[in-house]
Amino acid sequence: MPVLTAIGLMSGTSLDGIDAALLRSDGERQVEIGPALTIPYDPEFRQRLRGILGAPAGADIAGVEREFTLRHAAAVHSLLEQAAIPPSEVDLIGFHGHTILHQPTQGLAGKGRTWQIGDGGLLARETGIAVVNDFRSADVAAGGEGAPFAPIFHAALTEDLPRPLAVLNLGGVGNVTWIGADGVLLAFDTGPANALLDDWVLRHTGQPYDEGSRLARAGVADRVRIDTVLEGPYFARKPPKSLDRDDFSASLAESLSLEDGAATLTALTVACIVKAADWFPAPAAIWIVSGGGRHNQLMMESLAAELGVPIRSMEDIGWDGDDVEAQAFAYLAIRHKLGLPLSFPGTTGVPAPTLGGVLHRP
């Protein structure tokens, strides 16, 4: 397979900002990681983006989408400048967009819906580089969950590590990839992660997150509420399975103090992950953690205590945990170009390995 150069762009459910990453790959085992950057959203735009989640009637989705796309174009230009390469040396951009609605239908082909805003044609024109976007729709149309999509990239990155292992992403929603000794993949969303805790802290303090786990450490988790959530139907469903950011709400901490609410939502994230591990065909010998949640020391300590195996941040093994999702979509764009599948029965529940993405030329 030819080796192509791609830029991946990711805007995750935690609404932090735009991650942009450069890599070269053959879409299979050869992966060469390049420079990356993050451009945080300013509070005003973050609020505008939050306001269209769920695609409410009357929301200015088109206006937000245009600004969102232009911000991504600026991120591409900044990354090219940082890497000191011209657009002509980049084959593709993998543009995830931002999920505002995700409603898969658990195997019912043609019945689900997933919507990631982002104008691929506009981005291609603004950057002069071919763009692949709309990665998830084909999978959902075929009866898959439409998420997660990073597992095939996780498998490429961990080829030289002992298996079985688990790669855990702690974004707004948690998702995990289990990779067996024979390379078999199982992937699914574990449950709420940063989104509920961040929403709780923002609402009560105006701060974007619980810095240093200060609030959660000062509180006491309400185990009855956590157990009630874990008795819900999602956690009884066999994976693969996926969630929308708003499938759970920070209201489950209502009437608790600020500190007890933070402790409860932090402990809930950990409990969801521990429960998710029960679905693994064999225990993971090591967990590798990406996403903003890896900076939550209390969460990482609690995971290690509950799972009883090493919990490592991606930096511990030489990756950058802030960039891996963007890198994954660069890798997926290359796979699209080469006609390789993006999703699999073990990762999204789709009936057969499935191609995905839409190509836009400048």
DOROMI-374355 format. One record per residue (C-alpha): chain; x, y, z. Coordinates in pm, whole numbers. Each point is the difference from the previous one (the first is absolute). Example, Ala and Ser with C-alpha at 12.3 -4.5 7.8 and 13.67 -1.06 7.14 Angstrom:
residues 2
<loke><cadena>A</cadena><east>1230</east><north>-450</north><up>780</up></loke>
<loke><cadena>A</cadena><east>137</east><north>344</north><up>-66</up></loke>
***
This chain:
residues 362
<loke><cadena>A</cadena><east>0</east><north>0</north><up>0</up></loke>
<loke><cadena>A</cadena><east>124</east><north>355</north><up>-70</up></loke>
<loke><cadena>A</cadena><east>91</east><north>220</north><up>295</up></loke>
<loke><cadena>A</cadena><east>-214</east><north>315</north><up>12</up></loke>
<loke><cadena>A</cadena><east>19</east><north>318</north><up>206</up></loke>
<loke><cadena>A</cadena><east>-316</east><north>116</north><up>178</up></loke>
<loke><cadena>A</cadena><east>-119</east><north>251</north><up>255</up></loke>
<loke><cadena>A</cadena><east>-262</east><north>-114</north><up>249</up></loke>
<loke><cadena>A</cadena><east>-242</east><north>242</north><up>164</up></loke>
<loke><cadena>A</cadena><east>-203</east><north>-80</north><up>310</up></loke>
<loke><cadena>A</cadena><east>-255</east><north>193</north><up>204</up></loke>
<loke><cadena>A</cadena><east>-111</east><north>-221</north><up>286</up></loke>
<loke><cadena>A</cadena><east>-304</east><north>-27</north><up>222</up></loke>
<loke><cadena>A</cadena><east>174</east><north>185</north><up>283</up></loke>
<loke><cadena>A</cadena><east>-9</east><north>319</north><up>-212</up></loke>
<loke><cadena>A</cadena><east>361</east><north>88</north><up>80</up></loke>
<loke><cadena>A</cadena><east>112</east><north>113</north><up>-344</up></loke>
<loke><cadena>A</cadena><east>153</east><north>-118</north><up>-327</up></loke>
<loke><cadena>A</cadena><east>274</east><north>-261</north><up>-4</up></loke>
<loke><cadena>A</cadena><east>203</east><north>-16</north><up>-323</up></loke>
<loke><cadena>A</cadena><east>266</east><north>-263</north><up>-68</up></loke>
<loke><cadena>A</cadena><east>222</east><north>-95</north><up>-292</up></loke>
<loke><cadena>A</cadena><east>101</east><north>-357</north><up>-79</up></loke>
<loke><cadena>A</cadena><east>126</east><north>-223</north><up>-280</up></loke>
<loke><cadena>A</cadena><east>-133</east><north>-351</north><up>-40</up></loke>
<loke><cadena>A</cadena><east>-79</east><north>-281</north><up>-239</up></loke>
<loke><cadena>A</cadena><east>-338</east><north>-37</north><up>173</up></loke>
<loke><cadena>A</cadena><east>109</east><north>-325</north><up>157</up></loke>
<loke><cadena>A</cadena><east>304</east><north>-63</north><up>219</up></loke>
<loke><cadena>A</cadena><east>238</east><north>277</north><up>-101</up></loke>
<loke><cadena>A</cadena><east>-68</east><north>316</north><up>202</up></loke>
<loke><cadena>A</cadena><east>232</east><north>300</north><up>26</up></loke>
<loke><cadena>A</cadena><east>-123</east><north>263</north><up>247</up></loke>
<loke><cadena>A</cadena><east>58</east><north>366</north><up>-85</up></loke>
<loke><cadena>A</cadena><east>-62</east><north>336</north><up>169</up></loke>
<loke><cadena>A</cadena><east>-330</east><north>87</north><up>164</up></loke>
<loke><cadena>A</cadena><east>-172</east><north>292</north><up>166</up></loke>
<loke><cadena>A</cadena><east>-313</east><north>90</north><up>192</up></loke>
<loke><cadena>A</cadena><east>-200</east><north>319</north><up>-41</up></loke>
<loke><cadena>A</cadena><east>-240</east><north>46</north><up>294</up></loke>
<loke><cadena>A</cadena><east>-348</east><north>133</north><up>-60</up></loke>
<loke><cadena>A</cadena><east>-67</east><north>340</north><up>154</up></loke>
<loke><cadena>A</cadena><east>-289</east><north>-3</north><up>251</up></loke>
<loke><cadena>A</cadena><east>-239</east><north>178</north><up>-238</up></loke>
<loke><cadena>A</cadena><east>43</east><north>-249</north><up>-284</up></loke>
<loke><cadena>A</cadena><east>-5</east><north>-294</north><up>241</up></loke>
<loke><cadena>A</cadena><east>-339</east><north>120</north><up>119</up></loke>
<loke><cadena>A</cadena><east>-126</east><north>37</north><up>-359</up></loke>
<loke><cadena>A</cadena><east>115</east><north>-354</north><up>-75</up></loke>
<loke><cadena>A</cadena><east>-160</east><north>-130</north><up>318</up></loke>
<loke><cadena>A</cadena><east>-323</east><north>171</north><up>-104</up></loke>
<loke><cadena>A</cadena><east>-45</east><north>-213</north><up>-314</up></loke>
<loke><cadena>A</cadena><east>60</east><north>-336</north><up>168</up></loke>
<loke><cadena>A</cadena><east>-301</east><north>-219</north><up>-65</up></loke>
<loke><cadena>A</cadena><east>-90</east><north>213</north><up>-305</up></loke>
<loke><cadena>A</cadena><east>-276</east><north>198</north><up>177</up></loke>
<loke><cadena>A</cadena><east>-264</east><north>169</north><up>-214</up></loke>
<loke><cadena>A</cadena><east>91</east><north>356</north><up>-92</up></loke>
<loke><cadena>A</cadena><east>370</east><north>-36</north><up>76</up></loke>
<loke><cadena>A</cadena><east>239</east><north>174</north><up>-240</up></loke>
<loke><cadena>A</cadena><east>172</east><north>-323</north><up>-100</up></loke>
<loke><cadena>A</cadena><east>107</east><north>130</north><up>-343</up></loke>
<loke><cadena>A</cadena><east>162</east><north>309</north><up>148</up></loke>
<loke><cadena>A</cadena><east>185</east><north>-195</north><up>267</up></loke>
<loke><cadena>A</cadena><east>108</east><north>-259</north><up>-256</up></loke>
<loke><cadena>A</cadena><east>153</east><north>264</north><up>-227</up></loke>
<loke><cadena>A</cadena><east>197</east><north>162</north><up>282</up></loke>
<loke><cadena>A</cadena><east>97</east><north>-345</north><up>130</up></loke>
<loke><cadena>A</cadena><east>136</east><north>-95</north><up>-343</up></loke>
<loke><cadena>A</cadena><east>194</east><north>324</north><up>-42</up></loke>
<loke><cadena>A</cadena><east>157</east><north>-50</north><up>342</up></loke>
<loke><cadena>A</cadena><east>113</east><north>-344</north><up>-115</up></loke>
<loke><cadena>A</cadena><east>147</east><north>151</north><up>-316</up></loke>
<loke><cadena>A</cadena><east>199</east><north>241</north><up>218</up></loke>
<loke><cadena>A</cadena><east>121</east><north>-296</north><up>208</up></loke>
<loke><cadena>A</cadena><east>123</east><north>-173</north><up>-317</up></loke>
<loke><cadena>A</cadena><east>192</east><north>309</north><up>-109</up></loke>
<loke><cadena>A</cadena><east>153</east><north>34</north><up>347</up></loke>
<loke><cadena>A</cadena><east>111</east><north>-363</north><up>-3</up></loke>
<loke><cadena>A</cadena><east>150</east><north>32</north><up>-348</up></loke>
<loke><cadena>A</cadena><east>193</east><north>306</north><up>115</up></loke>
<loke><cadena>A</cadena><east>121</east><north>-184</north><up>311</up></loke>
<loke><cadena>A</cadena><east>108</east><north>-301</north><up>-208</up></loke>
<loke><cadena>A</cadena><east>156</east><north>226</north><up>-268</up></loke>
<loke><cadena>A</cadena><east>-166</east><north>-186</north><up>-287</up></loke>
<loke><cadena>A</cadena><east>-221</east><north>132</north><up>-282</up></loke>
<loke><cadena>A</cadena><east>-356</east><north>-124</north><up>-58</up></loke>
<loke><cadena>A</cadena><east>121</east><north>-175</north><up>-317</up></loke>
<loke><cadena>A</cadena><east>188</east><north>-252</north><up>214</up></loke>
<loke><cadena>A</cadena><east>-314</east><north>-111</north><up>184</up></loke>
<loke><cadena>A</cadena><east>-216</east><north>-259</north><up>-176</up></loke>
<loke><cadena>A</cadena><east>-310</east><north>14</north><up>220</up></loke>
<loke><cadena>A</cadena><east>-173</east><north>154</north><up>296</up></loke>
<loke><cadena>A</cadena><east>-209</east><north>-225</north><up>225</up></loke>
<loke><cadena>A</cadena><east>-270</east><north>234</north><up>133</up></loke>
<loke><cadena>A</cadena><east>-207</east><north>-158</north><up>275</up></loke>
<loke><cadena>A</cadena><east>-223</east><north>301</north><up>59</up></loke>
<loke><cadena>A</cadena><east>-195</east><north>33</north><up>323</up></loke>
<loke><cadena>A</cadena><east>-273</east><north>-243</north><up>99</up></loke>
<loke><cadena>A</cadena><east>-323</east><north>182</north><up>78</up></loke>
<loke><cadena>A</cadena><east>-230</east><north>-304</north><up>-27</up></loke>
<loke><cadena>A</cadena><east>72</east><north>-372</north><up>30</up></loke>
<loke><cadena>A</cadena><east>-293</east><north>-243</north><up>-8</up></loke>
<loke><cadena>A</cadena><east>102</east><north>-346</north><up>-123</up></loke>
<loke><cadena>A</cadena><east>-268</east><north>-267</north><up>8</up></loke>
<loke><cadena>A</cadena><east>177</east><north>-310</north><up>129</up></loke>
<loke><cadena>A</cadena><east>28</east><north>-198</north><up>-322</up></loke>
<loke><cadena>A</cadena><east>-299</east><north>134</north><up>-194</up></loke>
<loke><cadena>A</cadena><east>151</east><north>94</north><up>-336</up></loke>
<loke><cadena>A</cadena><east>-126</east><north>327</north><up>-144</up></loke>
<loke><cadena>A</cadena><east>-177</east><north>109</north><up>319</up></loke>
<loke><cadena>A</cadena><east>272</east><north>180</north><up>195</up></loke>
<loke><cadena>A</cadena><east>134</east><north>351</north><up>-28</up></loke>
<loke><cadena>A</cadena><east>330</east><north>168</north><up>76</up></loke>
<loke><cadena>A</cadena><east>87</east><north>361</north><up>-78</up></loke>
<loke><cadena>A</cadena><east>343</east><north>159</north><up>12</up></loke>
<loke><cadena>A</cadena><east>0</east><north>364</north><up>-107</up></loke>
<loke><cadena>A</cadena><east>285</east><north>119</north><up>-221</up></loke>
<loke><cadena>A</cadena><east>-2</east><north>105</north><up>-366</up></loke>
<loke><cadena>A</cadena><east>252</east><north>-223</north><up>-177</up></loke>
<loke><cadena>A</cadena><east>-24</east><north>189</north><up>-328</up></loke>
<loke><cadena>A</cadena><east>64</east><north>336</north><up>166</up></loke>
<loke><cadena>A</cadena><east>297</east><north>-140</north><up>191</up></loke>
<loke><cadena>A</cadena><east>149</east><north>-140</north><up>-321</up></loke>
<loke><cadena>A</cadena><east>-35</east><north>336</north><up>-174</up></loke>
<loke><cadena>A</cadena><east>145</east><north>194</north><up>295</up></loke>
<loke><cadena>A</cadena><east>305</east><north>-227</north><up>33</up></loke>
<loke><cadena>A</cadena><east>59</east><north>-119</north><up>-357</up></loke>
<loke><cadena>A</cadena><east>13</east><north>-359</north><up>130</up></loke>
<loke><cadena>A</cadena><east>-240</east><north>-289</north><up>-64</up></loke>
<loke><cadena>A</cadena><east>-224</east><north>-66</north><up>301</up></loke>
<loke><cadena>A</cadena><east>-165</east><north>-318</north><up>125</up></loke>
<loke><cadena>A</cadena><east>-288</east><north>52</north><up>243</up></loke>
<loke><cadena>A</cadena><east>-331</east><north>-162</north><up>103</up></loke>
<loke><cadena>A</cadena><east>180</east><north>-310</north><up>123</up></loke>
<loke><cadena>A</cadena><east>-285</east><north>-145</north><up>205</up></loke>
<loke><cadena>A</cadena><east>-312</east><north>12</north><up>-217</up></loke>
<loke><cadena>A</cadena><east>71</east><north>-307</north><up>-213</up></loke>
<loke><cadena>A</cadena><east>54</east><north>-213</north><up>309</up></loke>
<loke><cadena>A</cadena><east>-326</east><north>115</north><up>160</up></loke>
<loke><cadena>A</cadena><east>-188</east><north>-49</north><up>-328</up></loke>
<loke><cadena>A</cadena><east>125</east><north>-360</north><up>-8</up></loke>
<loke><cadena>A</cadena><east>-123</east><north>-65</north><up>354</up></loke>
<loke><cadena>A</cadena><east>317</east><north>82</north><up>193</up></loke>
<loke><cadena>A</cadena><east>34</east><north>221</north><up>305</up></loke>
<loke><cadena>A</cadena><east>202</east><north>261</north><up>-191</up></loke>
<loke><cadena>A</cadena><east>259</east><north>3</north><up>280</up></loke>
<loke><cadena>A</cadena><east>269</east><north>-41</north><up>107</up></loke>
<loke><cadena>A</cadena><east>220</east><north>40</north><up>-308</up></loke>
<loke><cadena>A</cadena><east>349</east><north>21</north><up>150</up></loke>
<loke><cadena>A</cadena><east>48</east><north>-374</north><up>79</up></loke>
<loke><cadena>A</cadena><east>169</east><north>-93</north><up>-327</up></loke>
<loke><cadena>A</cadena><east>250</east><north>282</north><up>64</up></loke>
<loke><cadena>A</cadena><east>50</east><north>-116</north><up>359</up></loke>
<loke><cadena>A</cadena><east>83</east><north>-346</north><up>-136</up></loke>
<loke><cadena>A</cadena><east>263</east><north>144</north><up>-235</up></loke>
<loke><cadena>A</cadena><east>161</east><north>202</north><up>280</up></loke>
<loke><cadena>A</cadena><east>13</east><north>-286</north><up>249</up></loke>
<loke><cadena>A</cadena><east>124</east><north>-273</north><up>-231</up></loke>
<loke><cadena>A</cadena><east>325</east><north>-37</north><up>196</up></loke>
<loke><cadena>A</cadena><east>-157</east><north>5</north><up>349</up></loke>
<loke><cadena>A</cadena><east>-103</east><north>-306</north><up>203</up></loke>
<loke><cadena>A</cadena><east>-364</east><north>-99</north><up>-43</up></loke>
<loke><cadena>A</cadena><east>-278</east><north>-19</north><up>104</up></loke>
<loke><cadena>A</cadena><east>-8</east><north>369</north><up>75</up></loke>
<loke><cadena>A</cadena><east>-257</east><north>277</north><up>22</up></loke>
<loke><cadena>A</cadena><east>20</east><north>350</north><up>-145</up></loke>
<loke><cadena>A</cadena><east>-235</east><north>232</north><up>188</up></loke>
<loke><cadena>A</cadena><east>-99</east><north>345</north><up>-121</up></loke>
<loke><cadena>A</cadena><east>-135</east><north>228</north><up>271</up></loke>
<loke><cadena>A</cadena><east>-167</east><north>278</north><up>-195</up></loke>
<loke><cadena>A</cadena><east>-351</east><north>130</north><up>58</up></loke>
<loke><cadena>A</cadena><east>-112</east><north>-362</north><up>-37</up></loke>
<loke><cadena>A</cadena><east>231</east><north>-288</north><up>85</up></loke>
<loke><cadena>A</cadena><east>85</east><north>-263</north><up>-259</up></loke>
<loke><cadena>A</cadena><east>226</east><north>-302</north><up>11</up></loke>
<loke><cadena>A</cadena><east>177</east><north>-221</north><up>-253</up></loke>
<loke><cadena>A</cadena><east>91</east><north>-352</north><up>115</up></loke>
<loke><cadena>A</cadena><east>265</east><north>-165</north><up>-215</up></loke>
<loke><cadena>A</cadena><east>48</east><north>-374</north><up>40</up></loke>
<loke><cadena>A</cadena><east>318</east><north>-202</north><up>-35</up></loke>
<loke><cadena>A</cadena><east>-110</east><north>-100</north><up>-350</up></loke>
<loke><cadena>A</cadena><east>-84</east><north>358</north><up>-100</up></loke>
<loke><cadena>A</cadena><east>-375</east><north>-40</north><up>47</up></loke>
<loke><cadena>A</cadena><east>-168</east><north>335</north><up>76</up></loke>
<loke><cadena>A</cadena><east>-289</east><north>81</north><up>231</up></loke>
<loke><cadena>A</cadena><east>-95</east><north>364</north><up>46</up></loke>
<loke><cadena>A</cadena><east>-285</east><north>194</north><up>156</up></loke>
<loke><cadena>A</cadena><east>-96</east><north>303</north><up>205</up></loke>
<loke><cadena>A</cadena><east>41</east><north>-61</north><up>372</up></loke>
<loke><cadena>A</cadena><east>-232</east><north>275</north><up>123</up></loke>
<loke><cadena>A</cadena><east>27</east><north>364</north><up>102</up></loke>
<loke><cadena>A</cadena><east>352</east><north>131</north><up>59</up></loke>
<loke><cadena>A</cadena><east>101</east><north>367</north><up>17</up></loke>
<loke><cadena>A</cadena><east>-324</east><north>149</north><up>-133</up></loke>
<loke><cadena>A</cadena><east>-216</east><north>-38</north><up>310</up></loke>
<loke><cadena>A</cadena><east>271</east><north>105</north><up>244</up></loke>
<loke><cadena>A</cadena><east>100</east><north>299</north><up>-212</up></loke>
<loke><cadena>A</cadena><east>-364</east><north>105</north><up>-43</up></loke>
<loke><cadena>A</cadena><east>-54</east><north>-22</north><up>376</up></loke>
<loke><cadena>A</cadena><east>308</east><north>203</north><up>85</up></loke>
<loke><cadena>A</cadena><east>-71</east><north>260</north><up>-268</up></loke>
<loke><cadena>A</cadena><east>-358</east><north>49</north><up>118</up></loke>
<loke><cadena>A</cadena><east>96</east><north>42</north><up>364</up></loke>
<loke><cadena>A</cadena><east>335</east><north>180</north><up>-20</up></loke>
<loke><cadena>A</cadena><east>39</east><north>142</north><up>-351</up></loke>
<loke><cadena>A</cadena><east>323</east><north>-199</north><up>-35</up></loke>
<loke><cadena>A</cadena><east>38</east><north>-246</north><up>-291</up></loke>
<loke><cadena>A</cadena><east>111</east><north>-300</north><up>209</up></loke>
<loke><cadena>A</cadena><east>92</east><north>-124</north><up>348</up></loke>
<loke><cadena>A</cadena><east>362</east><north>110</north><up>7</up></loke>
<loke><cadena>A</cadena><east>221</east><north>-235</north><up>197</up></loke>
<loke><cadena>A</cadena><east>-311</east><north>-202</north><up>99</up></loke>
<loke><cadena>A</cadena><east>-27</east><north>251</north><up>284</up></loke>
<loke><cadena>A</cadena><east>-380</east><north>-10</north><up>18</up></loke>
<loke><cadena>A</cadena><east>-35</east><north>-377</north><up>-40</up></loke>
<loke><cadena>A</cadena><east>263</east><north>-71</north><up>265</up></loke>
<loke><cadena>A</cadena><east>-188</east><north>223</north><up>244</up></loke>
<loke><cadena>A</cadena><east>-329</east><north>-182</north><up>-57</up></loke>
<loke><cadena>A</cadena><east>-155</east><north>-341</north><up>61</up></loke>
<loke><cadena>A</cadena><east>-137</east><north>-204</north><up>-290</up></loke>
<loke><cadena>A</cadena><east>-365</east><north>-106</north><up>19</up></loke>
<loke><cadena>A</cadena><east>27</east><north>-372</north><up>-74</up></loke>
<loke><cadena>A</cadena><east>-377</east><north>-50</north><up>-6</up></loke>
<loke><cadena>A</cadena><east>-33</east><north>244</north><up>-290</up></loke>
<loke><cadena>A</cadena><east>293</east><north>-161</north><up>-181</up></loke>
<loke><cadena>A</cadena><east>-150</east><north>-348</north><up>38</up></loke>
<loke><cadena>A</cadena><east>-334</east><north>128</north><up>-129</up></loke>
<loke><cadena>A</cadena><east>166</east><north>131</north><up>-318</up></loke>
<loke><cadena>A</cadena><east>187</east><north>-327</north><up>-51</up></loke>
<loke><cadena>A</cadena><east>-329</east><north>-191</north><up>15</up></loke>
<loke><cadena>A</cadena><east>-116</east><north>184</north><up>-313</up></loke>
<loke><cadena>A</cadena><east>-56</east><north>-181</north><up>-331</up></loke>
<loke><cadena>A</cadena><east>314</east><north>129</north><up>-172</up></loke>
<loke><cadena>A</cadena><east>229</east><north>-185</north><up>236</up></loke>
<loke><cadena>A</cadena><east>-185</east><north>-329</north><up>-51</up></loke>
<loke><cadena>A</cadena><east>35</east><north>20</north><up>-379</up></loke>
<loke><cadena>A</cadena><east>266</east><north>-217</north><up>-155</up></loke>
<loke><cadena>A</cadena><east>264</east><north>202</north><up>-191</up></loke>
<loke><cadena>A</cadena><east>72</east><north>141</north><up>-250</up></loke>
<loke><cadena>A</cadena><east>-216</east><north>293</north><up>110</up></loke>
<loke><cadena>A</cadena><east>26</east><north>378</north><up>1</up></loke>
<loke><cadena>A</cadena><east>-133</east><north>308</north><up>174</up></loke>
<loke><cadena>A</cadena><east>-87</east><north>359</north><up>-75</up></loke>
<loke><cadena>A</cadena><east>149</east><north>267</north><up>227</up></loke>
<loke><cadena>A</cadena><east>-345</east><north>83</north><up>134</up></loke>
<loke><cadena>A</cadena><east>-117</east><north>-354</north><up>74</up></loke>
<loke><cadena>A</cadena><east>96</east><north>69</north><up>361</up></loke>
<loke><cadena>A</cadena><east>-41</east><north>322</north><up>195</up></loke>
<loke><cadena>A</cadena><east>178</east><north>163</north><up>292</up></loke>
<loke><cadena>A</cadena><east>-347</east><north>33</north><up>154</up></loke>
<loke><cadena>A</cadena><east>60</east><north>-340</north><up>160</up></loke>
<loke><cadena>A</cadena><east>209</east><north>197</north><up>252</up></loke>
<loke><cadena>A</cadena><east>-280</east><north>248</north><up>74</up></loke>
<loke><cadena>A</cadena><east>-52</east><north>88</north><up>369</up></loke>
<loke><cadena>A</cadena><east>358</east><north>-102</north><up>82</up></loke>
<loke><cadena>A</cadena><east>257</east><north>254</north><up>111</up></loke>
<loke><cadena>A</cadena><east>247</east><north>125</north><up>-258</up></loke>
<loke><cadena>A</cadena><east>272</east><north>-224</north><up>142</up></loke>
<loke><cadena>A</cadena><east>-217</east><north>-310</north><up>42</up></loke>
<loke><cadena>A</cadena><east>-134</east><north>45</north><up>-353</up></loke>
<loke><cadena>A</cadena><east>353</east><north>17</north><up>-140</up></loke>
<loke><cadena>A</cadena><east>100</east><north>-306</north><up>201</up></loke>
<loke><cadena>A</cadena><east>-307</east><north>-190</north><up>-119</up></loke>
<loke><cadena>A</cadena><east>49</east><north>84</north><up>-368</up></loke>
<loke><cadena>A</cadena><east>370</east><north>-86</north><up>16</up></loke>
<loke><cadena>A</cadena><east>-75</east><north>-332</north><up>167</up></loke>
<loke><cadena>A</cadena><east>-276</east><north>-69</north><up>-253</up></loke>
<loke><cadena>A</cadena><east>247</east><north>28</north><up>-288</up></loke>
<loke><cadena>A</cadena><east>231</east><north>-249</north><up>173</up></loke>
<loke><cadena>A</cadena><east>-286</east><north>-238</north><up>80</up></loke>
<loke><cadena>A</cadena><east>-115</east><north>2</north><up>-364</up></loke>
<loke><cadena>A</cadena><east>350</east><north>-94</north><up>-116</up></loke>
<loke><cadena>A</cadena><east>34</east><north>-279</north><up>255</up></loke>
<loke><cadena>A</cadena><east>-336</east><north>-139</north><up>-110</up></loke>
<loke><cadena>A</cadena><east>107</east><north>25</north><up>-364</up></loke>
<loke><cadena>A</cadena><east>299</east><north>-224</north><up>71</up></loke>
<loke><cadena>A</cadena><east>-242</east><north>-283</north><up>82</up></loke>
<loke><cadena>A</cadena><east>-75</east><north>-24</north><up>-374</up></loke>
<loke><cadena>A</cadena><east>362</east><north>-68</north><up>-99</up></loke>
<loke><cadena>A</cadena><east>63</east><north>-354</north><up>-130</up></loke>
<loke><cadena>A</cadena><east>315</east><north>-5</north><up>217</up></loke>
<loke><cadena>A</cadena><east>129</east><north>250</north><up>258</up></loke>
<loke><cadena>A</cadena><east>220</east><north>280</north><up>-134</up></loke>
<loke><cadena>A</cadena><east>351</east><north>-21</north><up>142</up></loke>
<loke><cadena>A</cadena><east>46</east><north>376</north><up>-37</up></loke>
<loke><cadena>A</cadena><east>-224</east><north>300</north><up>-66</up></loke>
<loke><cadena>A</cadena><east>126</east><north>295</north><up>-205</up></loke>
<loke><cadena>A</cadena><east>-197</east><north>321</north><up>52</up></loke>
<loke><cadena>A</cadena><east>-49</east><north>299</north><up>-232</up></loke>
<loke><cadena>A</cadena><east>-228</east><north>302</north><up>9</up></loke>
<loke><cadena>A</cadena><east>-35</east><north>278</north><up>252</up></loke>
<loke><cadena>A</cadena><east>-102</east><north>-239</north><up>276</up></loke>
<loke><cadena>A</cadena><east>353</east><north>-135</north><up>25</up></loke>
<loke><cadena>A</cadena><east>92</east><north>329</north><up>168</up></loke>
<loke><cadena>A</cadena><east>-254</east><north>-70</north><up>275</up></loke>
<loke><cadena>A</cadena><east>230</east><north>-152</north><up>260</up></loke>
<loke><cadena>A</cadena><east>-281</east><north>-125</north><up>222</up></loke>
<loke><cadena>A</cadena><east>-163</east><north>-176</north><up>-294</up></loke>
<loke><cadena>A</cadena><east>327</east><north>-167</north><up>-100</up></loke>
<loke><cadena>A</cadena><east>75</east><north>-104</north><up>360</up></loke>
<loke><cadena>A</cadena><east>-349</east><north>-144</north><up>39</up></loke>
<loke><cadena>A</cadena><east>24</east><north>-195</north><up>-326</up></loke>
<loke><cadena>A</cadena><east>330</east><north>-156</north><up>108</up></loke>
<loke><cadena>A</cadena><east>-146</east><north>-96</north><up>338</up></loke>
<loke><cadena>A</cadena><east>-320</east><north>-145</north><up>-145</up></loke>
<loke><cadena>A</cadena><east>150</east><north>-185</north><up>-298</up></loke>
<loke><cadena>A</cadena><east>311</east><north>-125</north><up>177</up></loke>
<loke><cadena>A</cadena><east>223</east><north>28</north><up>-309</up></loke>
<loke><cadena>A</cadena><east>236</east><north>270</north><up>-129</up></loke>
<loke><cadena>A</cadena><east>-176</east><north>315</north><up>-122</up></loke>
<loke><cadena>A</cadena><east>224</east><north>207</north><up>-226</up></loke>
<loke><cadena>A</cadena><east>-54</east><north>330</north><up>-173</up></loke>
<loke><cadena>A</cadena><east>91</east><north>2</north><up>-368</up></loke>
<loke><cadena>A</cadena><east>304</east><north>213</north><up>76</up></loke>
<loke><cadena>A</cadena><east>138</east><north>-286</north><up>210</up></loke>
<loke><cadena>A</cadena><east>40</east><north>-208</north><up>-315</up></loke>
<loke><cadena>A</cadena><east>115</east><north>277</north><up>-231</up></loke>
<loke><cadena>A</cadena><east>-328</east><north>125</north><up>-147</up></loke>
<loke><cadena>A</cadena><east>-173</east><north>334</north><up>47</up></loke>
<loke><cadena>A</cadena><east>-337</east><north>-61</north><up>158</up></loke>
<loke><cadena>A</cadena><east>-135</east><north>336</north><up>-116</up></loke>
<loke><cadena>A</cadena><east>63</east><north>-77</north><up>-365</up></loke>
<loke><cadena>A</cadena><east>-92</east><north>-365</north><up>-47</up></loke>
<loke><cadena>A</cadena><east>-361</east><north>62</north><up>-107</up></loke>
<loke><cadena>A</cadena><east>108</east><north>252</north><up>-266</up></loke>
<loke><cadena>A</cadena><east>273</east><north>-241</north><up>-111</up></loke>
<loke><cadena>A</cadena><east>-261</east><north>-272</north><up>-29</up></loke>
<loke><cadena>A</cadena><east>-206</east><north>203</north><up>-246</up></loke>
<loke><cadena>A</cadena><east>307</east><north>75</north><up>-210</up></loke>
<loke><cadena>A</cadena><east>59</east><north>-376</north><up>-8</up></loke>
<loke><cadena>A</cadena><east>-365</east><north>-69</north><up>-85</up></loke>
<loke><cadena>A</cadena><east>10</east><north>254</north><up>-285</up></loke>
<loke><cadena>A</cadena><east>294</east><north>-191</north><up>-145</up></loke>
<loke><cadena>A</cadena><east>-191</east><north>-328</north><up>34</up></loke>
<loke><cadena>A</cadena><east>-294</east><north>162</north><up>-183</up></loke>
<loke><cadena>A</cadena><east>230</east><north>106</north><up>-284</up></loke>
<loke><cadena>A</cadena><east>144</east><north>-352</north><up>-25</up></loke>
<loke><cadena>A</cadena><east>-340</east><north>-170</north><up>7</up></loke>
<loke><cadena>A</cadena><east>53</east><north>-165</north><up>340</up></loke>
<loke><cadena>A</cadena><east>-283</east><north>-51</north><up>252</up></loke>
<loke><cadena>A</cadena><east>-37</east><north>237</north><up>294</up></loke>
<loke><cadena>A</cadena><east>-237</east><north>-194</north><up>227</up></loke>
<loke><cadena>A</cadena><east>-43</east><north>-365</north><up>88</up></loke>
<loke><cadena>A</cadena><east>-250</east><north>-234</north><up>170</up></loke>
<loke><cadena>A</cadena><east>203</east><north>5</north><up>321</up></loke>
<loke><cadena>A</cadena><east>35</east><north>378</north><up>14</up></loke>
<loke><cadena>A</cadena><east>-341</east><north>136</north><up>-101</up></loke>
<loke><cadena>A</cadena><east>-217</east><north>-310</north><up>-41</up></loke>
<loke><cadena>A</cadena><east>-31</east><north>59</north><up>-375</up></loke>
<loke><cadena>A</cadena><east>-76</east><north>-331</north><up>-177</up></loke>
<loke><cadena>A</cadena><east>319</east><north>4</north><up>-211</up></loke>
<loke><cadena>A</cadena><east>315</east><north>213</north><up>-32</up></loke>
<loke><cadena>A</cadena><east>-124</east><north>330</north><up>-138</up></loke>
<loke><cadena>A</cadena><east>148</east><north>283</north><up>-202</up></loke>
<loke><cadena>A</cadena><east>-86</east><north>353</north><up>101</up></loke>
<loke><cadena>A</cadena><east>56</east><north>368</north><up>-60</up></loke>
<loke><cadena>A</cadena><east>-75</east><north>248</north><up>-278</up></loke>
<loke><cadena>A</cadena><east>278</east><north>155</north><up>-210</up></loke>
<loke><cadena>A</cadena><east>-1</east><north>371</north><up>-91</up></loke>
<loke><cadena>A</cadena><east>257</east><north>134</north><up>-246</up></loke>
<loke><cadena>A</cadena><east>118</east><north>363</north><up>13</up></loke>
***
